[in-house]
Amino acid sequence: MQSRVLVAISACAISFSSFTAHAISVSGQGTWKSTLLARDLDGNPATTEAYYDTNLKITWLADANYAATQYANSGGTEGDSDGRLTWAGANTWATTLNPYGSGISGWRLPDTNPVDGGAYDYVTQKDGTSDKGYNISAPGTLYAGSTGSELAHMFYNTLGNIGYYDRLGAGRRCSPPDYCLSNTGPFSIPNASDSTFGNVPFWSATEYHGPTDYPTHPDAWSFSFDYGYQGLSGNLNFNEYAWAVHDGDMGSAVVPTLPSVWLFGSGLLGLGSMARRKKT
């Protein structure tokens, strides 16, 4: 009887997990299982609205396209259907954000600092030795694990995705529909192969001051989750995605769901029962 109850509760837990899980979540890929801590922002300690990144020491919103939900609910004129914003709009949105009515201000867009911790390298490379190109901070590269680019670190290290090109320049390593975004971890990230908009990068908060083909207006760094490419967005009036982050550990720790707690407690009781039988 007890085994049948446990099986039933386990099935419910699996069903609940399947319902709330994102479409692409690979447990053994990247470090996210051990480096991201679930955080509550809406006052319900059983729900997760953000994750604290123990490597980057920042908190990421769990919904990488939270702007889409916010603008859809508020009737905003910019990004009201898909969450994409101009660079100025994205920065304003992030810095004035009060996600889930949490009362937590001070959000921003992710930073893009030099991968080598020194000066920017603007020459496009495929081996991760430049700030422009592929495999930036990726495992096995010269600057593996660099925290300079927060978006690149998320893509290559936390989520363990690969770039379209390997370190030796061989390409075509990923294909539709998700291209190189094979793992989203616990996050909700817009599909890399959006059939309507194609390749849509994520804005960085950092301006791009290097050599440019667009001398008439400023540029900003951006990161594309379809091919794992970091470069410049030469037109700040383009609409791109905006992922809000916050310095430090924000929010409250998320507690396990009731079925999980019950199963954990049942396991402990079972171990205790086995120990008593052995002692007898």
C-alpha positions as a Markdown table, in Angstrom:
| # | Residue | x | y | z |
|---|---|---|---|---|
| 1 | Met | 0.0 | 0.0 | 0.0 |
| 2 | Gln | 2.8 | 2.4 | 1.0 |
| 3 | Ser | 4.7 | 1.8 | -2.2 |
| 4 | Arg | 1.6 | 2.5 | -4.3 |
| 5 | Val | 1.1 | 5.8 | -2.4 |
| 6 | Leu | 4.7 | 6.8 | -3.0 |
| 7 | Val | 4.4 | 5.9 | -6.7 |
| 8 | Ala | 1.3 | 8.0 | -7.0 |
| 9 | Ile | 2.9 | 11.0 | -5.2 |
| 10 | Ser | 6.0 | 10.6 | -7.3 |
| 11 | Ala | 3.9 | 10.6 | -10.5 |
| 12 | Cys | 2.1 | 13.8 | -9.3 |
| 13 | Ala | 5.5 | 15.4 | -8.6 |
| 14 | Ile | 6.8 | 14.4 | -12.1 |
| 15 | Ser | 3.6 | 15.8 | -13.7 |
| 16 | Phe | 4.0 | 19.1 | -11.8 |
| 17 | Ser | 7.6 | 19.3 | -12.8 |
| 18 | Ser | 6.8 | 18.6 | -16.4 |
| 19 | Phe | 4.1 | 21.3 | -16.4 |
| 20 | Thr | 6.3 | 24.0 | -14.9 |
| 21 | Ala | 9.6 | 23.1 | -16.7 |
| 22 | His | 10.8 | 25.0 | -19.7 |
| 23 | Ala | 11.0 | 23.4 | -23.1 |
| 24 | Ile | 14.7 | 22.9 | -23.1 |
| 25 | Ser | 16.4 | 22.1 | -19.8 |
| 26 | Val | 19.4 | 19.8 | -19.9 |
| 27 | Ser | 20.5 | 18.6 | -16.4 |
| 28 | Gly | 24.0 | 17.6 | -17.1 |
| 29 | Gln | 25.0 | 20.4 | -19.4 |
| 30 | Gly | 26.8 | 23.5 | -18.0 |
| 31 | Thr | 27.1 | 24.4 | -14.3 |
| 32 | Trp | 23.6 | 25.8 | -13.8 |
| 33 | Lys | 22.5 | 23.0 | -11.5 |
| 34 | Ser | 25.2 | 23.9 | -8.9 |
| 35 | Thr | 25.8 | 27.6 | -9.6 |
| 36 | Leu | 22.2 | 29.0 | -9.8 |
| 37 | Leu | 20.2 | 29.5 | -6.6 |
| 38 | Ala | 16.4 | 29.9 | -7.0 |
| 39 | Arg | 15.0 | 33.2 | -5.6 |
| 40 | Asp | 11.5 | 34.4 | -4.9 |
| 41 | Leu | 10.5 | 38.0 | -5.8 |
| 42 | Asp | 6.7 | 37.9 | -5.6 |
| 43 | Gly | 6.3 | 37.0 | -1.9 |
| 44 | Asn | 5.4 | 33.4 | -2.6 |
| 45 | Pro | 8.4 | 31.4 | -1.3 |
| 46 | Ala | 7.3 | 28.3 | -3.3 |
| 47 | Thr | 7.7 | 30.1 | -6.7 |
| 48 | Thr | 10.9 | 31.1 | -8.6 |
| 49 | Glu | 11.1 | 34.4 | -10.3 |
| 50 | Ala | 14.9 | 34.8 | -10.4 |
| 51 | Tyr | 18.2 | 33.0 | -9.9 |
| 52 | Tyr | 21.3 | 34.1 | -8.1 |
| 53 | Asp | 24.4 | 33.3 | -10.1 |
| 54 | Thr | 27.2 | 32.4 | -7.6 |
| 55 | Asn | 29.9 | 32.8 | -10.3 |
| 56 | Leu | 28.9 | 36.3 | -11.5 |
| 57 | Lys | 27.5 | 37.4 | -8.2 |
| 58 | Ile | 24.4 | 38.8 | -9.9 |
| 59 | Thr | 20.7 | 37.8 | -10.0 |
| 60 | Trp | 19.0 | 37.0 | -13.3 |
| 61 | Leu | 15.3 | 37.2 | -13.9 |
| 62 | Ala | 14.0 | 33.7 | -14.6 |
| 63 | Asp | 12.1 | 35.1 | -17.6 |
| 64 | Ala | 14.7 | 36.4 | -20.0 |
| 65 | Asn | 12.0 | 38.1 | -21.9 |
| 66 | Tyr | 10.0 | 39.6 | -19.0 |
| 67 | Ala | 9.6 | 42.8 | -21.0 |
| 68 | Ala | 7.1 | 41.0 | -23.2 |
| 69 | Thr | 4.9 | 40.1 | -20.3 |
| 70 | Gln | 5.2 | 43.5 | -18.7 |
| 71 | Tyr | 4.4 | 45.5 | -21.8 |
| 72 | Ala | 1.6 | 43.1 | -22.8 |
| 73 | Asn | 0.0 | 43.7 | -19.4 |
| 74 | Ser | 0.6 | 47.4 | -19.3 |
| 75 | Gly | -0.3 | 48.2 | -22.9 |
| 76 | Gly | 3.2 | 49.8 | -23.5 |
| 77 | Thr | 3.9 | 51.1 | -27.0 |
| 78 | Glu | 7.4 | 49.6 | -27.2 |
| 79 | Gly | 7.9 | 45.8 | -27.2 |
| 80 | Asp | 4.2 | 45.3 | -26.4 |
| 81 | Ser | 4.0 | 42.0 | -28.2 |
| 82 | Asp | 7.4 | 40.4 | -28.2 |
| 83 | Gly | 9.4 | 42.3 | -25.6 |
| 84 | Arg | 12.0 | 43.6 | -28.0 |
| 85 | Leu | 13.2 | 47.2 | -27.3 |
| 86 | Thr | 15.6 | 49.8 | -28.6 |
| 87 | Trp | 18.9 | 50.1 | -26.7 |
| 88 | Ala | 17.7 | 53.3 | -24.9 |
| 89 | Gly | 14.3 | 51.7 | -24.3 |
| 90 | Ala | 15.9 | 48.6 | -22.9 |
| 91 | Asn | 18.2 | 50.5 | -20.5 |
| 92 | Thr | 15.3 | 52.6 | -19.3 |
| 93 | Trp | 13.1 | 49.6 | -18.9 |
| 94 | Ala | 15.7 | 47.7 | -16.8 |
| 95 | Thr | 16.7 | 50.7 | -14.6 |
| 96 | Thr | 13.1 | 51.5 | -13.7 |
| 97 | Leu | 12.0 | 47.9 | -13.3 |
| 98 | Asn | 10.0 | 46.7 | -10.3 |
| 99 | Pro | 9.6 | 43.0 | -11.2 |
| 100 | Tyr | 6.6 | 41.1 | -9.8 |
| 101 | Gly | 5.8 | 44.1 | -7.5 |
| 102 | Ser | 8.9 | 43.1 | -5.5 |
| 103 | Gly | 9.9 | 46.6 | -4.5 |
| 104 | Ile | 13.4 | 45.7 | -5.7 |
| 105 | Ser | 14.9 | 48.5 | -7.8 |
| 106 | Gly | 18.4 | 48.9 | -9.3 |
| 107 | Trp | 18.1 | 46.4 | -12.2 |
| 108 | Arg | 20.2 | 46.7 | -15.3 |
| 109 | Leu | 21.2 | 45.1 | -18.6 |
| 110 | Pro | 24.1 | 42.6 | -18.5 |
| 111 | Asp | 27.7 | 44.1 | -18.9 |
| 112 | Thr | 30.2 | 43.3 | -21.5 |
| 113 | Asn | 33.8 | 43.9 | -20.2 |
| 114 | Pro | 37.1 | 42.7 | -21.8 |
| 115 | Val | 37.4 | 38.9 | -21.8 |
| 116 | Asp | 41.1 | 39.2 | -20.8 |
| 117 | Gly | 40.3 | 41.6 | -18.0 |
| 118 | Gly | 42.4 | 44.3 | -19.8 |
| 119 | Ala | 41.5 | 46.1 | -23.0 |
| 120 | Tyr | 38.9 | 45.2 | -25.6 |
| 121 | Asp | 40.0 | 43.3 | -28.7 |
| 122 | Tyr | 37.7 | 44.2 | -31.6 |
| 123 | Val | 39.0 | 41.8 | -34.2 |
| 124 | Thr | 36.5 | 39.0 | -34.9 |
| 125 | Gln | 37.8 | 35.6 | -33.8 |
| 126 | Lys | 36.4 | 32.2 | -33.5 |
| 127 | Asp | 38.7 | 30.8 | -30.7 |
| 128 | Gly | 37.6 | 33.1 | -27.9 |
| 129 | Thr | 40.7 | 35.3 | -27.8 |
| 130 | Ser | 38.8 | 38.4 | -28.8 |
| 131 | Asp | 35.8 | 40.2 | -27.4 |
| 132 | Lys | 34.1 | 40.0 | -30.8 |
| 133 | Gly | 33.2 | 36.6 | -32.2 |
| 134 | Tyr | 32.6 | 33.1 | -30.8 |
| 135 | Asn | 33.6 | 31.0 | -27.8 |
| 136 | Ile | 34.1 | 33.9 | -25.5 |
| 137 | Ser | 34.9 | 32.5 | -22.1 |
| 138 | Ala | 34.1 | 29.0 | -23.3 |
| 139 | Pro | 35.7 | 26.0 | -21.7 |
| 140 | Gly | 39.0 | 25.1 | -23.3 |
| 141 | Thr | 39.7 | 28.6 | -24.6 |
| 142 | Leu | 42.5 | 30.9 | -23.5 |
| 143 | Tyr | 40.2 | 32.9 | -21.3 |
| 144 | Ala | 38.0 | 30.0 | -20.2 |
| 145 | Gly | 35.5 | 31.0 | -17.5 |
| 146 | Ser | 36.1 | 34.7 | -17.9 |
| 147 | Thr | 33.3 | 36.7 | -16.3 |
| 148 | Gly | 33.9 | 39.8 | -18.4 |
| 149 | Ser | 30.9 | 39.2 | -20.6 |
| 150 | Glu | 27.9 | 38.2 | -18.4 |
| 151 | Leu | 25.9 | 37.0 | -21.4 |
| 152 | Ala | 28.7 | 35.0 | -22.9 |
| 153 | His | 29.5 | 33.4 | -19.5 |
| 154 | Met | 25.8 | 32.5 | -19.2 |
| 155 | Phe | 25.7 | 31.0 | -22.6 |
| 156 | Tyr | 29.0 | 29.1 | -22.7 |
| 157 | Asn | 29.6 | 28.2 | -19.0 |
| 158 | Thr | 26.4 | 28.3 | -17.0 |
| 159 | Leu | 24.3 | 26.7 | -19.7 |
| 160 | Gly | 27.1 | 24.8 | -21.4 |
| 161 | Asn | 26.1 | 25.7 | -25.0 |
| 162 | Ile | 28.5 | 25.6 | -27.9 |
| 163 | Gly | 29.2 | 28.2 | -30.6 |
| 164 | Tyr | 28.5 | 27.8 | -34.2 |
| 165 | Tyr | 32.3 | 27.6 | -34.8 |
| 166 | Asp | 34.7 | 25.6 | -32.7 |
| 167 | Arg | 38.0 | 27.0 | -31.5 |
| 168 | Leu | 39.7 | 25.8 | -34.7 |
| 169 | Gly | 37.2 | 27.6 | -36.9 |
| 170 | Ala | 35.2 | 24.6 | -38.0 |
| 171 | Gly | 31.6 | 25.7 | -38.3 |
| 172 | Arg | 28.0 | 24.4 | -38.8 |
| 173 | Arg | 28.0 | 22.8 | -35.4 |
| 174 | Cys | 24.3 | 23.5 | -34.7 |
| 175 | Ser | 21.1 | 23.5 | -36.7 |
| 176 | Pro | 17.4 | 24.6 | -36.5 |
| 177 | Pro | 15.1 | 24.9 | -34.7 |
| 178 | Asp | 17.1 | 26.1 | -31.7 |
| 179 | Tyr | 20.6 | 26.3 | -33.4 |
| 180 | Cys | 23.2 | 26.6 | -30.7 |
| 181 | Leu | 20.8 | 27.2 | -27.8 |
| 182 | Ser | 20.6 | 23.6 | -26.9 |
| 183 | Asn | 20.1 | 24.3 | -23.1 |
| 184 | Thr | 18.1 | 27.0 | -21.4 |
| 185 | Gly | 18.6 | 25.6 | -17.9 |
| 186 | Pro | 15.9 | 26.9 | -15.6 |
| 187 | Phe | 15.3 | 30.0 | -17.7 |
| 188 | Ser | 12.6 | 31.0 | -20.2 |
| 189 | Ile | 14.6 | 32.3 | -23.1 |
| 190 | Pro | 13.1 | 33.4 | -26.5 |
| 191 | Asn | 13.6 | 30.8 | -29.2 |
| 192 | Ala | 16.8 | 31.5 | -31.1 |
| 193 | Ser | 15.2 | 30.7 | -34.4 |
| 194 | Asp | 12.2 | 33.1 | -34.2 |
| 195 | Ser | 10.4 | 32.5 | -37.5 |
| 196 | Thr | 9.1 | 36.1 | -37.5 |
| 197 | Phe | 12.2 | 38.0 | -36.5 |
| 198 | Gly | 15.1 | 35.7 | -37.3 |
| 199 | Asn | 18.2 | 36.3 | -35.3 |
| 200 | Val | 17.4 | 38.6 | -32.4 |
| 201 | Pro | 20.3 | 39.4 | -30.1 |
| 202 | Phe | 20.2 | 40.4 | -26.4 |
| 203 | Trp | 21.3 | 44.0 | -25.6 |
| 204 | Ser | 24.3 | 44.7 | -23.4 |
| 205 | Ala | 24.4 | 47.8 | -21.2 |
| 206 | Thr | 27.9 | 48.5 | -22.5 |
| 207 | Glu | 28.6 | 50.8 | -25.4 |
| 208 | Tyr | 30.9 | 49.7 | -28.2 |
| 209 | His | 33.7 | 52.2 | -28.8 |
| 210 | Gly | 35.9 | 50.2 | -31.3 |
| 211 | Pro | 36.4 | 50.5 | -35.0 |
| 212 | Thr | 32.9 | 50.5 | -36.6 |
| 213 | Asp | 31.2 | 50.4 | -40.0 |
| 214 | Tyr | 28.6 | 52.8 | -38.6 |
| 215 | Pro | 30.5 | 56.0 | -37.9 |
| 216 | Thr | 27.4 | 58.2 | -37.9 |
| 217 | His | 25.8 | 56.9 | -34.7 |
| 218 | Pro | 26.9 | 55.0 | -31.5 |
| 219 | Asp | 27.0 | 51.3 | -31.1 |
| 220 | Ala | 26.4 | 48.8 | -28.2 |
| 221 | Trp | 27.6 | 45.3 | -27.5 |
| 222 | Ser | 25.1 | 42.5 | -27.9 |
| 223 | Phe | 25.0 | 38.7 | -27.7 |
| 224 | Ser | 23.2 | 36.3 | -30.0 |
| 225 | Phe | 21.9 | 33.1 | -28.5 |
| 226 | Asp | 21.4 | 31.4 | -31.8 |
| 227 | Tyr | 25.1 | 31.1 | -32.8 |
| 228 | Gly | 26.8 | 32.2 | -29.6 |
| 229 | Tyr | 28.2 | 35.3 | -31.2 |
| 230 | Gln | 29.1 | 38.5 | -29.4 |
| 231 | Gly | 29.5 | 41.7 | -31.4 |
| 232 | Leu | 28.1 | 45.1 | -32.0 |
| 233 | Ser | 24.6 | 46.3 | -32.7 |
| 234 | Gly | 25.3 | 49.2 | -35.0 |
| 235 | Asn | 21.8 | 50.7 | -35.0 |
| 236 | Leu | 20.6 | 51.5 | -31.5 |
| 237 | Asn | 17.1 | 51.9 | -32.9 |
| 238 | Phe | 16.9 | 48.2 | -33.7 |
| 239 | Asn | 14.6 | 46.3 | -31.4 |
| 240 | Glu | 16.4 | 43.5 | -29.5 |
| 241 | Tyr | 15.8 | 41.4 | -26.4 |
| 242 | Ala | 16.5 | 42.7 | -22.9 |
| 243 | Trp | 17.4 | 40.4 | -20.0 |
| 244 | Ala | 17.3 | 42.2 | -16.6 |
| 245 | Val | 20.0 | 41.4 | -14.0 |
| 246 | His | 20.8 | 42.8 | -10.5 |
| 247 | Asp | 24.1 | 43.1 | -8.7 |
| 248 | Gly | 24.2 | 40.8 | -5.6 |
| 249 | Asp | 21.9 | 38.2 | -4.3 |
| 250 | Met | 18.3 | 39.5 | -4.5 |
| 251 | Gly | 15.0 | 38.0 | -3.3 |
| 252 | Ser | 14.4 | 35.2 | -0.9 |
| 253 | Ala | 15.3 | 31.6 | -1.1 |
| 254 | Val | 12.7 | 29.4 | -2.7 |
| 255 | Val | 11.5 | 26.5 | -0.5 |
| 256 | Pro | 10.8 | 23.0 | -2.0 |
| 257 | Thr | 7.2 | 22.3 | -3.1 |
| 258 | Leu | 5.0 | 20.2 | -0.7 |
| 259 | Pro | 5.3 | 17.0 | -2.7 |
| 260 | Ser | 9.1 | 17.3 | -2.8 |
| 261 | Val | 9.2 | 17.9 | 1.0 |
| 262 | Trp | 6.9 | 15.0 | 1.6 |
| 263 | Leu | 9.0 | 12.7 | -0.6 |
| 264 | Phe | 12.2 | 13.8 | 1.1 |
| 265 | Gly | 10.7 | 13.3 | 4.5 |
| 266 | Ser | 9.4 | 9.8 | 3.5 |
| 267 | Gly | 12.9 | 8.9 | 2.3 |
| 268 | Leu | 14.3 | 9.9 | 5.7 |
| 269 | Leu | 11.7 | 7.9 | 7.5 |
| 270 | Gly | 12.4 | 4.9 | 5.3 |
| 271 | Leu | 16.1 | 5.1 | 6.0 |
| 272 | Gly | 15.3 | 5.3 | 9.7 |
| 273 | Ser | 13.1 | 2.3 | 9.5 |
| 274 | Met | 15.8 | 0.3 | 7.7 |
| 275 | Ala | 18.3 | 1.3 | 10.4 |
| 276 | Arg | 16.0 | 0.1 | 13.1 |
| 277 | Arg | 15.4 | -3.2 | 11.4 |
| 278 | Lys | 19.1 | -3.8 | 11.0 |
| 279 | Lys | 19.7 | -3.0 | 14.7 |
| 280 | Thr | 16.9 | -5.4 | 15.6 |
